[in-house]
Amino acid sequence: MRPLQMVDLKQQYEHIKKDVDQALHEVLDSCAFINGKPVQDFANSLAGYLGAKYVIPCANGTDALQIALMSLQLQPGDEVITPSFTYIATTEVIALLRLKPVFVDVDPKTFCLVPEEVEKAITAKTKAIIPVHLYGHAAPMEPLMRIAEKYGLFIVEDNAQAIGCDYTFSNGDKRKTGTIGTIGCTSFFPSKNLGCYGDGGALFTDDENLAGRLKMIANHGQKVRYYHEMVGCNSRLDTLQAAVLNIKLKKLDEYTAARQKAAACYTEAFSGLEQITTPYIAPYSDHVFHQYTLILNGVSRDGLHQYLAEQQIPSMIYYPVPVHRQQMFASFGGGDYRLPQTDWLTERVISLPIHTELETDQLEFITQHVLTYINK
Ligand SMILES: *Cc1c(COP(=O)(O)O)cnc(C)c1O
């Protein structure tokens, strides 16, 4: 059996090595390291894949979120509603831009924002909502869009963990997550479902004006070189990374299917156990399994983690401290929030290895050891 890893990038690379090496060499030969042809090619292909009108590549997923918020022309102190049960980047950019993060609880089934809680948190200062499609499952976009329309709010989707996920509306229409709200943001961090070999990110929108602004902000606020209309930043996707992404985007659906197959294997092995809640998939959402996350009921999480580690099986806690309890947000009244579901989940979640290269013997080894520990 191959050694187990949370994400096996090496094995995945072995399968696409010839194409990747060739694409990288072409970039090296061209020396077009910045904004070379693969960057625009990738933006076009990704727009086609997602069904988004505009894709603006940038340097990483955190920048994508920052650039999205910068484009909305908000005022210091304006409020942005976000889950606390997420990766820090979602919320950090809000504070960085002197906006106020307002933390809202999540649904313990989907790990995503609860629309009713979002509506309750709206004040006269609320300007935007950032739903996170956590672990690869969509946030309830249809009700969130209804709320956004009712109160005139922007929606910036944090799609860093859910690229390729389909959202089904009540009329049967389907859209990819990240293309439903005002702006979608994603990350191509190596371990993400569509990952490059370094840092990368992108923004998506259907709004032509916004697309122009996003592009300008990512490029020092300029449309015409050396004429700077607004304060922006420097956030580019490297040509080398775009070359890798062009190859991996073609395989994304295949990669998603491999993740789903591994997830189904876990879920089957753990079904019917009182001590383990397997990932829920809402009728409106697909699940692209960026993470395969269990909720433990009456089982020591530290004990399971330790036991698995002794068998060379990695497991992770995403995330050990919810955002509202991070010291970073103490001055934003973080500790004053009462988010019982977020706290409850934070103490009980554990994620098992999930990636595109998991083999049957590895999955069996993992499930057997989880079951052994649970039944001890
Ligand atoms: C990875 C991630 C980001 C940030 O992406 P980077 O490319 O690492 O900056 C933002 N939000 C979520 C939910 C993520 O998982």
The ligand as an SDF file (V2000), in Angstrom:
LIG
                    3D

 15 15  0  0  0  0  0  0  0  0999 V2000
   -7.8730   28.2280    0.5430 C   0  0  0  0  0  0  0  0  0  0  0  0
   -8.9600   29.1310    0.9440 C   0  0  0  0  0  0  0  0  0  0  0  0
   -8.8800   30.5250    0.7750 C   0  0  0  0  0  0  0  0  0  0  0  0
   -7.6150   31.2560    0.4100 C   0  0  0  0  0  0  0  0  0  0  0  0
   -6.9250   30.8340   -0.6560 O   0  0  0  0  0  0  0  0  0  0  0  0
   -5.3410   31.1490   -0.8250 P   0  0  0  0  0  0  0  0  0  0  0  0
   -5.1170   30.8630   -2.2600 O   0  0  0  0  0  0  0  0  0  0  0  0
   -4.6240   30.2360    0.1010 O   0  0  0  0  0  0  0  0  0  0  0  0
   -5.1340   32.5740   -0.5000 O   0  0  0  0  0  0  0  0  0  0  0  0
   -9.9910   31.2890    1.0850 C   0  0  0  0  0  0  0  0  0  0  0  0
  -11.1060   30.7230    1.5540 N   0  0  0  0  0  0  0  0  0  0  0  0
  -11.2210   29.3980    1.7520 C   0  0  0  0  0  0  0  0  0  0  0  0
  -12.5040   28.8500    2.2620 C   0  0  0  0  0  0  0  0  0  0  0  0
  -10.1520   28.5510    1.4710 C   0  0  0  0  0  0  0  0  0  0  0  0
  -10.2690   27.2380    1.6820 O   0  0  0  0  0  0  0  0  0  0  0  0
  1  2  1  0
  2  3  1  0
  2 14  2  0
  3  4  1  0
  3 10  2  0
  4  5  1  0
  5  6  1  0
  6  7  2  0
  6  8  1  0
  6  9  1  0
 10 11  1  0
 11 12  2  0
 12 13  1  0
 12 14  1  0
 14 15  1  0
M  END
$$$$
